[in-house]
Amino acid sequence: MECLRIWLIGGTRDSAEVARGLVEAEIPCVVTVTTPAATRLYPQAPTLTVRVGKLTREQLFTFVVDESIGAVLDASHPFAVEISHGAIATAQQHHLPYLRLERPPITLEASDTEATVTEVPDLGTLLANGSLQGERVLLTLGYRSLGACRPWHQHITLFARILPSTTALTAAFAAGFTADRLIALRPPISPDLERALWQQWQITTVVSKASGQAGGEDTKRQVAAQLGIPLLIVARPQVAYPRQTDSVAEALTICQHWSQIFRSRSNNHPLE
Protein backbone atom coordinates (compact mmCIF):
# COMPACT_ATOMS: atom_id res chain seq x y z
CA MET A 1 0.00 0.00 0.00
CA GLU A 2 1.30 3.46 -0.90
CA CYS A 3 2.10 5.61 2.12
CA LEU A 4 -0.62 8.12 2.89
CA ARG A 5 0.34 11.78 3.06
CA ILE A 6 -0.88 14.91 4.78
CA TRP A 7 -2.28 17.68 2.61
CA LEU A 8 -0.96 20.97 3.94
CA ILE A 9 -2.83 23.96 2.50
CA GLY A 10 -0.07 26.55 2.41
CA GLY A 11 1.04 29.93 1.15
CA THR A 12 1.52 31.43 4.63
CA ARG A 13 4.40 31.70 7.06
CA ASP A 14 2.40 29.55 9.48
CA SER A 15 2.29 26.75 6.92
CA ALA A 16 6.02 27.07 6.28
CA GLU A 17 6.70 26.54 9.98
CA VAL A 18 4.49 23.46 9.95
CA ALA A 19 6.20 22.14 6.82
CA ARG A 20 9.61 22.38 8.48
CA GLY A 21 8.29 20.42 11.45
CA LEU A 22 6.82 17.74 9.19
CA VAL A 23 10.13 17.40 7.34
CA GLU A 24 12.03 17.04 10.61
CA ALA A 25 9.61 14.33 11.71
CA GLU A 26 9.85 12.64 8.27
CA ILE A 27 6.08 12.80 7.80
CA PRO A 28 5.09 12.65 4.11
CA CYS A 29 3.31 15.82 3.02
CA VAL A 30 1.89 17.56 -0.06
CA VAL A 31 1.78 21.36 0.14
CA THR A 32 -0.51 23.32 -2.17
CA VAL A 33 0.16 26.98 -2.98
CA THR A 34 -1.34 29.29 -5.60
CA THR A 35 1.80 31.09 -6.84
CA PRO A 36 5.32 29.97 -7.84
CA ALA A 37 6.81 32.59 -5.50
CA ALA A 38 5.25 30.85 -2.50
CA THR A 39 7.31 27.71 -3.13
CA ARG A 40 10.34 29.52 -1.69
CA LEU A 41 8.75 29.28 1.75
CA TYR A 42 9.25 25.52 1.93
CA PRO A 43 12.29 23.30 2.44
CA GLN A 44 13.38 20.77 -0.15
CA ALA A 45 13.06 17.24 1.18
CA PRO A 46 12.18 13.75 -0.14
CA THR A 47 9.09 13.66 2.09
CA LEU A 48 7.68 17.00 0.94
CA THR A 49 6.07 17.86 -2.40
CA VAL A 50 4.91 21.37 -3.34
CA ARG A 51 2.15 21.73 -5.90
CA VAL A 52 1.47 25.12 -7.50
CA GLY A 53 -1.89 26.23 -8.83
CA LYS A 54 -5.44 26.97 -7.76
CA LEU A 55 -7.62 23.89 -7.28
CA THR A 56 -11.32 23.96 -8.08
CA ARG A 57 -13.92 22.08 -6.03
CA GLU A 58 -14.05 19.42 -8.75
CA GLN A 59 -10.26 19.05 -8.83
CA LEU A 60 -10.07 18.71 -5.06
CA PHE A 61 -12.08 15.52 -5.11
CA THR A 62 -9.61 13.72 -7.40
CA PHE A 63 -6.59 15.50 -5.90
CA VAL A 64 -6.89 13.70 -2.56
CA VAL A 65 -7.07 10.35 -4.36
CA ASP A 66 -4.25 11.01 -6.83
CA GLU A 67 -1.95 12.34 -4.10
CA SER A 68 -2.79 9.59 -1.56
CA ILE A 69 -4.03 12.09 0.99
CA GLY A 70 -4.90 10.71 4.40
CA ALA A 71 -5.61 13.92 6.33
CA VAL A 72 -5.96 17.67 5.77
CA LEU A 73 -4.14 20.44 7.64
CA ASP A 74 -5.51 23.80 6.53
CA ALA A 75 -2.96 26.55 7.22
CA SER A 76 -4.20 28.92 4.53
CA HIS A 77 -4.63 32.67 5.01
CA PRO A 78 -7.57 33.63 7.28
CA PHE A 79 -9.28 35.30 4.30
CA ALA A 80 -8.75 32.39 1.87
CA VAL A 81 -12.22 31.04 2.62
CA GLU A 82 -12.80 29.46 -0.79
CA ILE A 83 -10.08 26.84 -0.36
CA SER A 84 -11.09 26.23 3.25
CA HIS A 85 -14.71 25.58 2.26
CA GLY A 86 -13.54 23.29 -0.52
CA ALA A 87 -11.13 21.40 1.73
CA ILE A 88 -13.77 20.86 4.42
CA ALA A 89 -16.27 19.52 1.89
CA THR A 90 -13.65 17.26 0.27
CA ALA A 91 -12.50 15.91 3.63
CA GLN A 92 -16.10 15.07 4.52
CA GLN A 93 -16.67 13.37 1.17
CA HIS A 94 -13.59 11.17 1.61
CA HIS A 95 -14.01 10.70 5.39
CA LEU A 96 -10.65 12.31 6.08
CA PRO A 97 -9.74 14.14 9.30
CA TYR A 98 -9.44 17.90 8.92
CA LEU A 99 -7.64 20.41 11.14
CA ARG A 100 -7.62 24.18 10.74
CA LEU A 101 -4.49 26.03 11.92
CA GLU A 102 -5.94 29.49 12.54
CA ARG A 103 -3.41 32.16 13.43
CA PRO A 104 -4.51 33.93 16.63
CA PRO A 105 -6.18 37.33 16.22
CA ILE A 106 -4.68 40.47 17.73
CA THR A 107 -6.75 41.78 20.60
CA LEU A 108 -7.45 45.46 21.16
CA GLU A 109 -4.88 47.15 23.38
CA ALA A 110 -4.91 50.47 25.16
CA SER A 111 -2.54 52.03 22.62
CA ASP A 112 -4.94 51.17 19.80
CA THR A 113 -7.50 53.71 20.99
CA GLU A 114 -5.04 56.52 20.28
CA ALA A 115 -5.00 55.54 16.61
CA THR A 116 -8.77 54.97 16.49
CA VAL A 117 -8.42 51.31 15.52
CA THR A 118 -11.84 50.21 14.29
CA GLU A 119 -13.05 46.83 13.08
CA VAL A 120 -15.42 46.81 10.10
CA PRO A 121 -17.42 43.78 8.92
CA ASP A 122 -16.31 43.91 5.27
CA LEU A 123 -14.90 46.21 2.60
CA GLY A 124 -18.24 46.71 0.85
CA THR A 125 -19.83 48.14 3.98
CA LEU A 126 -16.89 50.46 4.50
CA LEU A 127 -16.98 51.82 0.95
CA ALA A 128 -20.75 52.22 0.93
CA ASN A 129 -21.03 54.28 4.13
CA GLY A 130 -19.12 57.24 2.66
CA SER A 131 -16.77 57.63 5.63
CA LEU A 132 -13.65 57.52 3.41
CA GLN A 133 -14.74 60.24 0.99
CA GLY A 134 -12.03 62.85 0.50
CA GLU A 135 -9.42 60.82 2.41
CA ARG A 136 -6.01 59.60 1.29
CA VAL A 137 -6.43 55.88 1.92
CA LEU A 138 -3.82 53.12 1.89
CA LEU A 139 -5.24 49.67 1.20
CA THR A 140 -3.27 46.63 2.40
CA LEU A 141 -5.97 44.10 1.58
CA GLY A 142 -4.41 42.02 -1.18
CA TYR A 143 -4.98 42.38 -4.90
CA ARG A 144 -8.23 40.36 -4.94
CA SER A 145 -10.03 43.13 -3.05
CA LEU A 146 -8.95 45.99 -5.31
CA GLY A 147 -11.58 45.44 -8.02
CA ALA A 148 -14.33 46.43 -5.57
CA CYS A 149 -12.62 49.81 -5.13
CA ARG A 150 -12.57 50.80 -8.80
CA PRO A 151 -15.71 53.01 -8.67
CA TRP A 152 -14.34 54.95 -5.71
CA HIS A 153 -11.26 56.52 -7.26
CA GLN A 154 -13.19 59.71 -8.01
CA HIS A 155 -14.26 60.05 -4.38
CA ILE A 156 -11.20 58.75 -2.52
CA THR A 157 -7.47 59.11 -3.19
CA LEU A 158 -6.58 55.44 -3.10
CA PHE A 159 -3.17 53.85 -2.70
CA ALA A 160 -2.44 50.13 -2.44
CA ARG A 161 0.35 47.86 -1.29
CA ILE A 162 0.41 44.50 -3.05
CA LEU A 163 2.70 41.54 -3.46
CA PRO A 164 5.40 41.84 -6.16
CA SER A 165 3.78 39.54 -8.72
CA THR A 166 2.53 39.96 -12.26
CA THR A 167 -0.92 38.76 -11.20
CA ALA A 168 -1.19 41.34 -8.43
CA LEU A 169 0.03 44.19 -10.62
CA THR A 170 -2.33 43.27 -13.45
CA ALA A 171 -5.28 43.20 -11.05
CA ALA A 172 -4.29 46.55 -9.54
CA PHE A 173 -4.05 48.26 -12.92
CA ALA A 174 -7.38 46.74 -13.95
CA ALA A 175 -8.88 48.19 -10.75
CA GLY A 176 -7.85 51.69 -11.80
CA PHE A 177 -4.66 52.11 -9.77
CA THR A 178 -1.79 53.95 -11.45
CA ALA A 179 1.89 53.19 -10.92
CA ASP A 180 2.39 56.22 -8.65
CA ARG A 181 -0.24 54.87 -6.25
CA LEU A 182 1.10 51.34 -5.98
CA ILE A 183 3.96 49.75 -4.11
CA ALA A 184 4.84 46.06 -4.45
CA LEU A 185 6.50 44.59 -1.37
CA ARG A 186 6.60 41.15 0.20
CA PRO A 187 6.16 40.97 3.99
CA PRO A 188 7.47 41.16 6.61
CA ILE A 189 7.71 44.98 6.54
CA SER A 190 9.55 46.81 9.30
CA PRO A 191 7.84 49.55 11.33
CA ASP A 192 10.32 52.10 9.93
CA LEU A 193 9.47 51.24 6.32
CA GLU A 194 5.76 51.13 7.10
CA ARG A 195 5.90 54.56 8.73
CA ALA A 196 7.97 56.07 5.91
CA LEU A 197 5.51 54.85 3.29
CA TRP A 198 2.52 56.33 5.08
CA GLN A 199 4.30 59.64 5.48
CA GLN A 200 5.56 59.73 1.89
CA TRP A 201 2.01 59.33 0.56
CA GLN A 202 0.50 61.59 3.26
CA ILE A 203 -1.93 58.85 4.19
CA THR A 204 -4.89 59.86 6.37
CA THR A 205 -6.53 56.41 6.76
CA VAL A 206 -5.28 52.84 6.43
CA VAL A 207 -7.53 49.88 5.63
CA SER A 208 -6.16 46.43 6.39
CA LYS A 209 -7.30 42.92 7.24
CA ALA A 210 -7.45 41.13 10.57
CA SER A 211 -4.55 38.99 9.42
CA GLY A 212 -2.82 38.63 12.78
CA GLN A 213 0.83 39.10 13.65
CA ALA A 214 1.98 36.89 10.78
CA GLY A 215 0.25 39.27 8.38
CA GLY A 216 1.90 42.36 9.86
CA GLU A 217 -1.23 43.61 11.61
CA ASP A 218 0.72 44.33 14.81
CA THR A 219 3.15 46.56 12.90
CA LYS A 220 0.30 48.54 11.33
CA ARG A 221 -1.30 49.05 14.74
CA GLN A 222 2.02 50.25 16.14
CA VAL A 223 2.63 52.75 13.33
CA ALA A 224 -0.97 53.95 13.37
CA ALA A 225 -0.64 54.73 17.07
CA GLN A 226 2.65 56.57 16.52
CA LEU A 227 1.29 58.72 13.68
CA GLY A 228 -2.27 59.11 14.98
CA ILE A 229 -3.71 57.73 11.74
CA PRO A 230 -7.04 55.85 11.83
CA LEU A 231 -6.63 52.15 11.11
CA LEU A 232 -9.68 50.27 9.86
CA ILE A 233 -9.47 46.49 10.22
CA VAL A 234 -11.70 44.30 8.04
CA ALA A 235 -12.94 41.42 10.19
CA ARG A 236 -12.11 37.83 9.32
CA PRO A 237 -14.79 35.85 7.47
CA GLN A 238 -16.66 33.41 9.68
CA VAL A 239 -16.05 29.77 8.72
CA ALA A 240 -17.45 26.76 10.59
CA TYR A 241 -14.20 24.78 10.87
CA PRO A 242 -14.83 21.19 12.07
CA ARG A 243 -11.70 21.32 14.22
CA GLN A 244 -9.14 24.03 14.77
CA THR A 245 -6.14 25.16 16.77
CA ASP A 246 -4.00 28.29 16.91
CA SER A 247 -0.89 26.37 17.98
CA VAL A 248 1.71 25.13 15.50
CA ALA A 249 3.02 22.74 18.15
CA GLU A 250 -0.43 21.21 18.66
CA ALA A 251 -0.92 20.93 14.90
CA LEU A 252 2.36 19.03 14.58
CA THR A 253 1.41 16.72 17.44
CA ILE A 254 -1.85 15.88 15.68
CA CYS A 255 0.04 15.29 12.43
CA GLN A 256 2.35 12.86 14.22
CA HIS A 257 -0.71 10.99 15.49
CA TRP A 258 -2.12 10.84 11.97
CA SER A 259 1.21 9.60 10.66
CA GLN A 260 1.29 6.76 13.18
CA ILE A 261 -2.16 5.67 12.04
CA PHE A 262 -1.08 5.90 8.39
CA ARG A 263 1.68 3.41 9.09
CA SER A 264 -0.54 0.90 10.86
CA ARG A 265 -3.80 1.06 8.92
CA SER A 266 -4.90 -1.22 6.11
CA ASN A 267 -6.79 -0.42 2.92
CA ASN A 268 -10.09 -1.37 4.48
CA HIS A 269 -9.87 0.68 7.65
CA PRO A 270 -10.77 4.38 7.47
CA LEU A 271 -8.75 6.88 9.42
CA GLU A 272 -10.43 7.87 12.70
C-alpha positions in Angstrom: 0.0 0.0 0.0 1.3 3.5 -0.9 2.1 5.6 2.1 -0.6 8.1 2.9 0.3 11.8 3.1 -0.9 14.9 4.8 -2.3 17.7 2.6 -1.0 21.0 3.9 -2.8 24.0 2.5 -0.1 26.6 2.4 1.0 29.9 1.2 1.5 31.4 4.6 4.4 31.7 7.1 2.4 29.5 9.5 2.3 26.8 6.9 6.0 27.1 6.3 6.7 26.5 10.0 4.5 23.5 10.0 6.2 22.1 6.8 9.6 22.4 8.5 8.3 20.4 11.5 6.8 17.7 9.2 10.1 17.4 7.3 12.0 17.0 10.6 9.6 14.3 11.7 9.9 12.6 8.3 6.1 12.8 7.8 5.1 12.7 4.1 3.3 15.8 3.0 1.9 17.6 -0.1 1.8 21.4 0.1 -0.5 23.3 -2.2 0.2 27.0 -3.0 -1.3 29.3 -5.6 1.8 31.1 -6.8 5.3 30.0 -7.8 6.8 32.6 -5.5 5.3 30.8 -2.5 7.3 27.7 -3.1 10.3 29.5 -1.7 8.8 29.3 1.8 9.2 25.5 1.9 12.3 23.3 2.4 13.4 20.8 -0.2 13.1 17.2 1.2 12.2 13.8 -0.1 9.1 13.7 2.1 7.7 17.0 0.9 6.1 17.9 -2.4 4.9 21.4 -3.3 2.1 21.7 -5.9 1.5 25.1 -7.5 -1.9 26.2 -8.8 -5.4 27.0 -7.8 -7.6 23.9 -7.3 -11.3 24.0 -8.1 -13.9 22.1 -6.0 -14.1 19.4 -8.7 -10.3 19.1 -8.8 -10.1 18.7 -5.1 -12.1 15.5 -5.1 -9.6 13.7 -7.4 -6.6 15.5 -5.9 -6.9 13.7 -2.6 -7.1 10.4 -4.4 -4.3 11.0 -6.8 -1.9 12.3 -4.1 -2.8 9.6 -1.6 -4.0 12.1 1.0 -4.9 10.7 4.4 -5.6 13.9 6.3 -6.0 17.7 5.8 -4.1 20.4 7.6 -5.5 23.8 6.5 -3.0 26.5 7.2 -4.2 28.9 4.5 -4.6 32.7 5.0 -7.6 33.6 7.3 -9.3 35.3 4.3 -8.8 32.4 1.9 -12.2 31.0 2.6 -12.8 29.5 -0.8 -10.1 26.8 -0.4 -11.1 26.2 3.3 -14.7 25.6 2.3 -13.5 23.3 -0.5 -11.1 21.4 1.7 -13.8 20.9 4.4 -16.3 19.5 1.9 -13.7 17.3 0.3 -12.5 15.9 3.6 -16.1 15.1 4.5 -16.7 13.4 1.2 -13.6 11.2 1.6 -14.0 10.7 5.4 -10.7 12.3 6.1 -9.7 14.1 9.3 -9.4 17.9 8.9 -7.6 20.4 11.1 -7.6 24.2 10.7 -4.5 26.0 11.9 -5.9 29.5 12.5 -3.4 32.2 13.4 -4.5 33.9 16.6 -6.2 37.3 16.2 -4.7 40.5 17.7 -6.8 41.8 20.6 -7.5 45.5 21.2 -4.9 47.2 23.4 -4.9 50.5 25.2 -2.5 52.0 22.6 -4.9 51.2 19.8 -7.5 53.7 21.0 -5.0 56.5 20.3 -5.0 55.5 16.6 -8.8 55.0 16.5 -8.4 51.3 15.5 -11.8 50.2 14.3 -13.1 46.8 13.1 -15.4 46.8 10.1 -17.4 43.8 8.9 -16.3 43.9 5.3 -14.9 46.2 2.6 -18.2 46.7 0.8 -19.8 48.1 4.0 -16.9 50.5 4.5 -17.0 51.8 1.0 -20.7 52.2 0.9 -21.0 54.3 4.1 -19.1 57.2 2.7 -16.8 57.6 5.6 -13.7 57.5 3.4 -14.7 60.2 1.0 -12.0 62.9 0.5 -9.4 60.8 2.4 -6.0 59.6 1.3 -6.4 55.9 1.9 -3.8 53.1 1.9 -5.2 49.7 1.2 -3.3 46.6 2.4 -6.0 44.1 1.6 -4.4 42.0 -1.2 -5.0 42.4 -4.9 -8.2 40.4 -4.9 -10.0 43.1 -3.1 -9.0 46.0 -5.3 -11.6 45.4 -8.0 -14.3 46.4 -5.6 -12.6 49.8 -5.1 -12.6 50.8 -8.8 -15.7 53.0 -8.7 -14.3 55.0 -5.7 -11.3 56.5 -7.3 -13.2 59.7 -8.0 -14.3 60.1 -4.4 -11.2 58.7 -2.5 -7.5 59.1 -3.2 -6.6 55.4 -3.1 -3.2 53.8 -2.7 -2.4 50.1 -2.4 0.4 47.9 -1.3 0.4 44.5 -3.0 2.7 41.5 -3.5 5.4 41.8 -6.2 3.8 39.5 -8.7 2.5 40.0 -12.3 -0.9 38.8 -11.2 -1.2 41.3 -8.4 0.0 44.2 -10.6 -2.3 43.3 -13.5 -5.3 43.2 -11.0 -4.3 46.5 -9.5 -4.0 48.3 -12.9 -7.4 46.7 -13.9 -8.9 48.2 -10.7 -7.8 51.7 -11.8 -4.7 52.1 -9.8 -1.8 53.9 -11.5 1.9 53.2 -10.9 2.4 56.2 -8.7 -0.2 54.9 -6.3 1.1 51.3 -6.0 4.0 49.7 -4.1 4.8 46.1 -4.4 6.5 44.6 -1.4 6.6 41.1 0.2 6.2 41.0 4.0 7.5 41.2 6.6 7.7 45.0 6.5 9.5 46.8 9.3 7.8 49.5 11.3 10.3 52.1 9.9 9.5 51.2 6.3 5.8 51.1 7.1 5.9 54.6 8.7 8.0 56.1 5.9 5.5 54.9 3.3 2.5 56.3 5.1 4.3 59.6 5.5 5.6 59.7 1.9 2.0 59.3 0.6 0.5 61.6 3.3 -1.9 58.8 4.2 -4.9 59.9 6.4 -6.5 56.4 6.8 -5.3 52.8 6.4 -7.5 49.9 5.6 -6.2 46.4 6.4 -7.3 42.9 7.2 -7.5 41.1 10.6 -4.5 39.0 9.4 -2.8 38.6 12.8 0.8 39.1 13.7 2.0 36.9 10.8 0.2 39.3 8.4 1.9 42.4 9.9 -1.2 43.6 11.6 0.7 44.3 14.8 3.1 46.6 12.9 0.3 48.5 11.3 -1.3 49.0 14.7 2.0 50.2 16.1 2.6 52.7 13.3 -1.0 54.0 13.4 -0.6 54.7 17.1 2.7 56.6 16.5 1.3 58.7 13.7 -2.3 59.1 15.0 -3.7 57.7 11.7 -7.0 55.8 11.8 -6.6 52.1 11.1 -9.7 50.3 9.9 -9.5 46.5 10.2 -11.7 44.3 8.0 -12.9 41.4 10.2 -12.1 37.8 9.3 -14.8 35.8 7.5 -16.7 33.4 9.7 -16.1 29.8 8.7 -17.5 26.8 10.6 -14.2 24.8 10.9 -14.8 21.2 12.1 -11.7 21.3 14.2 -9.1 24.0 14.8 -6.1 25.2 16.8 -4.0 28.3 16.9 -0.9 26.4 18.0 1.7 25.1 15.5 3.0 22.7 18.2 -0.4 21.2 18.7 -0.9 20.9 14.9 2.4 19.0 14.6 1.4 16.7 17.4 -1.9 15.9 15.7 0.0 15.3 12.4 2.4 12.9 14.2 -0.7 11.0 15.5 -2.1 10.8 12.0 1.2 9.6 10.7 1.3 6.8 13.2 -2.2 5.7 12.0 -1.1 5.9 8.4 1.7 3.4 9.1 -0.5 0.9 10.9 -3.8 1.1 8.9 -4.9 -1.2 6.1 -6.8 -0.4 2.9 -10.1 -1.4 4.5 -9.9 0.7 7.7 -10.8 4.4 7.5 -8.7 6.9 9.4 -10.4 7.9 12.7 
